[in-house]
Amino acid sequence: MPASDCPGPVPVLGTFMAADTPDGKLRLGKVTAWDGEVVHLQRPGGGTAWTAAPSELRWPTEDERALIRVLTTPVTAGPRARQTFPEPPVVLSVDPVPPAVPAPGCATCALAAERERYCRRTHDHSAAADFRVEIRSHPHDEPQAMLPRERP
């Protein structure tokens, strides 16, 4: 169909056009090709290409042109801030951490202390630290609220 017979606007390559879908959604696209019957469009900023008849297209409104400008404007990162270190670095001690002291009479703490000593001997310092944390945070006090053993 010649351009003079086209009921819609004549698409020019590189221009943006708008189309309203049957379900009421707006589609915006940049004209990438026109073979005389079907217009090939691509979403602003890239994305999936789609086709439409020229009669289905219209020129975008001012609000739609503003949306196109937002979607096609590249986002650039600002200048990188220079990374500074205001405090001196932390220097870790080379002295070994003392072994954990289990609570007297607690079987869980005694087992954790035994495993911690084994991990220290096998140079698994991460696991040894885990057992020290277990000994330190293991509850040894009776719970404050005692629930009754019998149902009401």
C-alpha positions as CSV (number, residue, x, y, z in Angstrom):
1,M,0.0,0.0,0.0
2,P,1.5,3.4,-0.9
3,A,2.1,6.0,1.7
4,S,-0.7,8.2,0.3
5,D,-3.3,5.4,0.9
6,C,-2.2,4.8,4.5
7,P,-5.0,5.9,6.9
8,G,-2.6,6.3,9.8
9,P,0.5,8.5,10.1
10,V,3.3,7.7,7.7
11,P,6.0,6.2,9.9
12,V,9.5,7.6,9.5
13,L,12.4,5.4,10.5
14,G,13.7,6.3,14.0
15,T,10.6,8.1,15.2
16,F,8.5,6.9,18.1
17,M,4.9,5.9,17.7
18,A,2.1,4.9,20.1
19,A,-0.5,2.2,19.8
20,D,-3.4,1.4,22.0
21,T,-4.0,-2.4,22.4
22,P,-7.5,-3.9,22.6
23,D,-7.1,-4.4,26.4
24,G,-6.4,-0.7,26.9
25,K,-2.7,-0.9,27.4
26,L,-0.3,1.6,25.8
27,R,2.5,0.4,23.5
28,L,5.3,2.7,22.6
29,G,7.9,1.9,20.0
30,K,10.6,3.2,17.7
31,V,10.1,2.6,14.0
32,T,12.8,0.3,12.9
33,A,11.4,-0.8,9.5
34,W,8.4,-0.3,7.3
35,D,7.7,-2.6,4.4
36,G,4.6,-0.7,3.1
37,E,2.1,-2.9,4.9
38,V,3.5,-3.6,8.4
39,V,5.5,-1.3,10.7
40,H,8.3,-2.9,12.8
41,L,8.8,-1.2,16.1
42,Q,11.1,-1.7,19.1
43,R,10.3,-0.7,22.7
44,P,12.0,2.5,24.0
45,G,15.4,1.6,25.5
46,G,15.4,-1.7,23.7
47,G,13.4,-4.8,24.3
48,T,11.1,-7.0,22.3
49,A,10.3,-5.9,18.8
50,W,6.7,-5.9,17.6
51,T,4.7,-5.1,14.5
52,A,1.6,-3.1,13.8
53,A,-0.4,-1.9,10.8
54,P,0.0,1.8,10.2
55,S,-3.7,2.3,10.8
56,E,-3.1,1.1,14.4
57,L,-0.4,3.7,15.1
58,R,-0.7,7.3,16.3
59,W,1.6,10.1,17.2
60,P,2.5,10.0,21.0
61,T,1.0,12.6,23.3
62,E,3.2,15.0,25.3
63,D,3.0,12.8,28.4
64,E,4.0,9.7,26.3
65,R,6.9,11.7,24.8
66,A,8.1,12.5,28.3
67,L,7.9,8.8,29.2
68,I,9.9,7.9,26.0
69,R,12.6,10.4,27.1
70,V,12.8,8.8,30.5
71,L,13.0,5.3,29.0
72,T,15.6,6.2,26.4
73,T,17.9,8.4,28.6
74,P,20.9,6.4,29.7
75,V,21.7,6.4,33.4
76,T,25.3,7.1,34.1
77,A,27.0,6.6,37.4
78,G,28.3,9.6,39.1
79,P,32.0,10.2,39.8
80,R,33.4,7.5,42.1
81,A,34.3,8.7,45.5
82,R,37.9,8.2,46.5
83,Q,38.0,5.4,49.0
84,T,39.8,6.6,52.1
85,F,40.6,4.8,55.4
86,P,40.4,7.3,58.3
87,E,41.6,4.8,60.9
88,P,44.6,2.6,60.8
89,P,44.1,-1.1,60.0
90,V,43.3,-3.6,62.8
91,V,46.3,-5.8,63.6
92,L,45.3,-9.2,64.9
93,S,47.3,-10.9,67.6
94,V,49.4,-14.0,66.7
95,D,48.9,-15.4,70.2
96,P,46.5,-18.3,70.3
97,V,43.1,-17.8,71.8
98,P,42.8,-19.5,75.2
99,P,40.6,-22.5,75.4
100,A,37.0,-22.2,76.5
101,V,36.1,-23.0,80.1
102,P,33.0,-25.1,80.4
103,A,30.4,-24.5,83.1
104,P,30.9,-26.9,86.0
105,G,28.5,-29.9,85.8
106,C,27.1,-29.1,82.3
107,A,27.4,-32.1,80.0
108,T,26.8,-30.0,76.8
109,C,29.5,-27.6,77.7
110,A,31.9,-30.4,78.6
111,L,31.3,-32.0,75.2
112,A,31.7,-28.7,73.4
113,A,35.0,-28.1,75.2
114,E,36.3,-31.5,74.3
115,R,35.4,-30.9,70.6
116,E,37.0,-27.4,70.8
117,R,40.3,-28.9,72.0
118,Y,40.2,-31.5,69.2
119,C,39.6,-28.8,66.6
120,R,42.5,-26.7,68.0
121,R,44.8,-29.8,67.8
122,T,43.8,-30.4,64.1
123,H,44.1,-26.6,63.3
124,D,40.4,-26.2,62.5
125,H,40.2,-22.8,64.1
126,S,36.9,-21.9,62.6
127,A,35.1,-24.9,64.2
128,A,37.0,-24.3,67.5
129,A,35.6,-20.8,67.5
130,D,32.1,-22.2,66.9
131,F,32.4,-24.4,70.0
132,R,33.7,-21.5,72.1
133,V,30.7,-19.5,71.1
134,E,28.4,-22.5,72.0
135,I,30.0,-22.8,75.4
136,R,29.7,-19.0,76.0
137,S,26.1,-18.7,74.8
138,H,24.7,-22.0,76.2
139,P,22.0,-21.3,78.8
140,H,22.8,-22.7,82.3
141,D,20.1,-21.0,84.3
142,E,16.7,-22.4,84.9
143,P,14.0,-20.9,82.7
144,Q,12.1,-18.0,84.4
145,A,8.6,-19.2,83.4
146,M,7.9,-22.8,84.1
147,L,5.0,-24.3,82.2
148,P,2.8,-26.7,84.0
149,R,3.3,-30.4,83.1
150,E,-0.4,-31.2,83.3
151,R,-3.0,-29.9,80.8
152,P,-5.7,-27.7,82.3
